[in-house]
Amino acid sequence: TNGVTYYIVVRASDTAGNISSNSSQVSGAPRVPSNYEERVIDGNFLDWKFSDVKALDPHDDAYAFSDGYDDSRNILALYAREGENNYYFRVDFKELGIFAEHANLDLYLMLSWAGQSAGGQGWLPDFSECQTNTPWKVGITVYSANSYSVVNSTWGAENWSFFGANFNSALDATEFAIKKQVLINAGWTPGTPLQMQCFAMKDGTNSGL
């Protein structure tokens, strides 16, 4: 029976009928095979699959600051994969400049889901003076591999849930993850689809880092 712990000891007998003493006790619990796949936040991106792609975006459709980093903020693809305990994300850019995330790129991912309770947030974080017509429940901001923010829809800090980030300018992409519990706490049911909105902004948007 799945989830039930069984305890086992073994004895041996020979042809003369001699029986050994009990072996050391071992235990185990059968589990239903998992459909979850984990991703490693290591910056090499080799474990991502085509089936992880959730959205594609045409290039050269971003607002141009003409600061040499417009292509670093030009999002081309968004990936996502639900793991057993974490939710993994990847974003591809047209041309991610070396260390662009240190001073020229802030990445925002706003998460919601069908049937969510009322009270989602329409404004984006960091007083960026931007709104969405699809209110979100959990917002992730990645400023760099070591600087990030996770908030709920009432701006409560949820940074405990951030699981790590990595940028790779050679592959023009970033990957990061959060603990699924932060979504569950906000009313999401594991295994059900997420609605994802991804935005890239230039550093220094009001109080943005």
Summary of the structure (lengths in Angstrom):
residues: 209
radius of gyration: 23.1
end to end distance: 52.1
largest distance: 89.5
contacts: 574
relative contact order: 0.19
helix: 8%
strand: 38%
